[in-house]
């Protein structure tokens, strides 16, 4: 496995190629202990998956807010449109249940770290 290094950060990894074309790099280093799938991109560099820090509550809160905007707000808008047109619509209850399930899914996807 080969790593492209720039400013003491791993900027690319490859299991098969020693060349990293079109990349501005300081060095290419062979890593005999790991493979490319052991690494993942984090903050514009590659780190071993085991070295990536757990997300903070603030980071998870930002992720949740983005997911709510993308996934929950459209359902809420649909519910409101239905209430405006037909407040007795059976579809409203179905959409509310769908929204509740989606909120639970987002909370599970972006859990807050346990308080110590």
PyMOL commands that set and color helices and strands:
alter all, ss='L'
color gray80, all
select helices_A, chain A and resi 36-38+49-51+57-85+90-109
alter helices_A, ss='H'
color red, helices_A
select strands_A, chain A and resi 2-6+9-14+27-30+39-42+45-48
alter strands_A, ss='S'
color yellow, strands_A
deselect
rebuild
show_as cartoon
